[in-house]
């Protein structure tokens, strides 16, 4: 994974960081074709609404940061009004077996960024809870993960006023 910024107004793109990344165990799939439960990572360009973490925001972080609490969940229940949303506490219409209890992922969710895949107008069954987060033990269930130190660097670097995006793709492109 690499992160880039545009220098000199509308100037050229400059790579300002990189790190090894992991993706879903099911590989990459076009975002509009992704299906929930396939452990695939959706390709495309997505916004990053806010950062989050079990640990306090790293010093120097200016991005909106939400702290994970004991009652923090990500609802992935297709029948819930809260589908593909952070909820506190878990609402009655979101089954616990169809939600992620965020605090239980102590390693992965030490730090993260929400990826706005299927976020603004969620399509049920397309997938929920796609994040950029810290590596766990192996491939993800559809997220993108990087080493902890890289996630800290990203959180210190990213700025809301720059309207950051994540582009997930399979091939290199010229900048």
N, C-alpha and C positions, 0 to 999 in steps of 0.2 A: 504494500500500500504506500502511496506517496501523497503528500499534501503540497499544494501549489498555491501561489498567490500571484496576482497580476501586479506588476511593477510599473510605475510611471503612468498612472491613470488608466488608459486603455492600452498600455504597453504590452510587453511580452510576458508570458507565464514563466515563472521561476519556481523550480522545486525547492521547497524549504525544509522538507523532512521526508523520511521514509522508514518503513518497518515491515517485517514479515507479517503477513495476514493469513487468517484462516477463514474459511467460508463453510456453508452448510455441507453436511455429509452427503447430501444428495446432489451436490454440484450447483452450478449456476443455471438460472432459467430466466427468460424474458419476464419482466415484472407483470405484464398484462396476461401472461399465461400461467403464472404461479398458482399453485393450489396449496391450501393450508394442510399441514401435516406431512408434507413431502420432504422436509429438512433441506429444501433448496433455498439458495440465496437469490433474491430478485435482482436482475440487472436493470439499470436505468439511472436516472439522475433524480436525487431526492433531497429535500430540505432537511434541516436538522433543528427541530423545534426547540429543544432544550437538552441540557446535560442533566445527569443524575448520578447518584452513587450512594453506597452504604457508608462510605467514608466521607468526611468533609471535603469540600472542593479543594483541590490543590491550590496552594498559595500562588497568586498571580492569575487565577481564573476570573474572567469577567463575564463569561457566558451565563445566561440564566441557568441556575443549578438547583435541582430538586433533590432533597435528601430522602433516601429510602428509610422508611420506618417499619415497625413491626406489623402494621396494618396496610402496607403498600402492596398492591397487586396490579398485574396487567391482565385485563380481561380479554380472553380469546374465545369466548363463548358466542357462537354465531347467533344465538337466540336473544342475546342481551342487548339492551339499549346502550350499554357501555362497551360494546365490541371495539377492540383495538384502542383502548384507553387505559391510562393509569387511573386506578380507583383506590380510595381510602374511606372507609373499609370496603371489603368485598360486598357489592350489592346482592340482594336476594335473587335477582334474575341472572346472576353470573355464577355458574357452578364452579366450585373450587377445582374440580378435575379438568376444567376448561379455562384455567387461569394460571399465571405464574405468580407465586408468592415471592416477590423480588428479594426479600431479605434472606431467603434460603440460598441464594447464589453468591455467597460471600466473596469468592475469588473473582468471578466474572463481572459481577455488578459492583465491585469496589468503585469503579468509575465507568461511565458510559455516556453515549449520546443517543437520543431517540432518532431513528431514521424514519422520515415521513413516508415510508412505503404504505400505500393503502390507508392513509391517515386522514386526509381532508374529507373525502367522501368514501368511506370504507365500503368495499364490495365484500359481502359475506362469503366466506369460503376461500377468499383470495389469500388471506394470511394476516397475522397480527403479531405485534411484539418483535419488530425487526430493529436491532440496535447495533451500534458500533461499541464494543466493550472489550474488557480485558480478557486475554486468553484463559480458557479453562484447560482441561486435560487433553482435548483433541478438537476435532471439527465441531462446528456449532450446529444448532437446529435450524439455521437459516440466517443467522446474524453474520456480521463481520467482526472478527476479533483480532486484537494486536497485543503485543507484550505490554505489561503494566506501565513500564517507563515510557513507552510510546504514547499510551493513552493519556498519561500525565502531560507530556509535551503537547499533544493535540489540544487538550483542555486549556493549557496556558496560552496557546497560540490563537485559537479560534475566537472571532469577534462577531457579535450579532449584527453590528452595523454593516458588515461586509456581505451579509446575506449568504452564508456558506452553504454549500451543497456537497453531497457525496455522490460520486459517479462510480457505479459498480459495473464493470464490463469485462469481457473475455479477452480482448486484444488491445495491443498498444496502438495509440493514435498520435499523430503529430499534434503539437500544441500550437 
